[in-house]
Amino acid sequence: MQSLVLYDILSELPGNNWSPNPAKPRFVLSYKDLPFVTIWVEYSDISIAMKAIGSKPHKRPDGSDVYTSPVLIDPNTGAIISNSFEIVSYLEKTYPEKPIFPHNSEPLIRAFESAYLRLLQPSFNFLFARAAEILRPASAKFFTKVRSMDVPLPWDENWDANWALLEKGHNTLYEWYQKSDGKWIMGDTFSFADIMVACWLLAYKRVLKEDEWVRLSSWNGGKWAQVLADVEKECNLA
Ligand SMILES: N[C@@H](CCC(=O)N[C@@H](CS)C(=O)NCC(=O)O)C(=O)O
């Protein structure tokens, strides 16, 4: 089997990893024991790199084309896929061993993603502000320009109120986990829902200041540091 190729985004952090969307296929590839290599792209060069490999553009809210990371190339099938959920869905169909959508749960986990993202939304201003700090200057400038189309500047407004909303969101997520009779969202059955949560937690851990991550990961009795550690272990990334 030839190695799959994952396009991820560079940062100035040791080991690079920070972006939640490329992290999702990375965790899945690793969980499924699939061989892969990573190509690291500057945030400001994503469109150039993705156009060059023939990836399809998506649309920004203003209707303009946007090329995004992650993209996966599978040389075994010739597939070139963008969008993290479409990539993991492809991986599940093409490499069904060690399922991430057990018991036909893909539709429900797609719905879970929307509900979960709504809990995180209030934190995007400070997540974006911190992410801009760990990118190289040209990428930070580009990142600030394009992400401010989603969350208008200034990102340091309502900081404390948004932290409170993020904590409230995690209380809701905690209630969801409490309804499960195992350590995963689907009881004792591991799934992409847990990977998704871990990838966002990883982004917070990598991008936020140390004391900010300590604050977040201590909520709900330390649940969030634990979920991240458990998922990393399950995906052979610990
Ligand atoms: N929903 C998409 C989002 C992908 C996405 O927006 N990626 C960002 C980086 S995390 C990107 O490449 N942005 C480029 C731009 O906005 O110009 C996914 O899950 O893959």
The ligand as an SDF file (V2000), in Angstrom:
LIG
                    3D

 20 19  0  0  0  0  0  0  0  0999 V2000
  -15.0970   22.7910    7.0150 N   0  0  0  0  0  0  0  0  0  0  0  0
  -13.7710   22.7070    6.4440 C   0  0  0  0  0  0  0  0  0  0  0  0
  -13.0210   23.9060    6.8780 C   0  0  0  0  0  0  0  0  0  0  0  0
  -11.6330   23.9400    6.3290 C   0  0  0  0  0  0  0  0  0  0  0  0
  -11.0110   25.2750    6.5820 C   0  0  0  0  0  0  0  0  0  0  0  0
  -11.6860   26.3150    6.6580 O   0  0  0  0  0  0  0  0  0  0  0  0
   -9.7030   25.2700    6.6840 N   0  0  0  0  0  0  0  0  0  0  0  0
   -8.9880   26.4920    6.9530 C   0  0  0  0  0  0  0  0  0  0  0  0
   -7.8530   26.1610    7.8930 C   0  0  0  0  0  0  0  0  0  0  0  0
   -8.4210   25.3660    9.3810 S   0  0  0  0  0  0  0  0  0  0  0  0
   -8.4140   27.0120    5.6510 C   0  0  0  0  0  0  0  0  0  0  0  0
   -7.7790   26.2780    4.9170 O   0  0  0  0  0  0  0  0  0  0  0  0
   -8.6480   28.2920    5.3400 N   0  0  0  0  0  0  0  0  0  0  0  0
   -8.0760   28.9240    4.1880 C   0  0  0  0  0  0  0  0  0  0  0  0
   -8.6910   30.2740    3.9340 C   0  0  0  0  0  0  0  0  0  0  0  0
   -9.6760   30.6350    4.6100 O   0  0  0  0  0  0  0  0  0  0  0  0
   -8.1880   30.9660    3.0600 O   0  0  0  0  0  0  0  0  0  0  0  0
  -13.0830   21.4230    6.9370 C   0  0  0  0  0  0  0  0  0  0  0  0
  -13.5360   20.8870    7.9530 O   0  0  0  0  0  0  0  0  0  0  0  0
  -12.1290   20.9710    6.3030 O   0  0  0  0  0  0  0  0  0  0  0  0
  1  2  1  0
  2  3  1  0
  2 18  1  0
  3  4  1  0
  4  5  1  0
  5  6  2  0
  5  7  1  0
  7  8  1  0
  8  9  1  0
  8 11  1  0
  9 10  1  0
 11 12  2  0
 11 13  1  0
 13 14  1  0
 14 15  1  0
 15 16  2  0
 15 17  1  0
 18 19  2  0
 18 20  1  0
M  END
$$$$
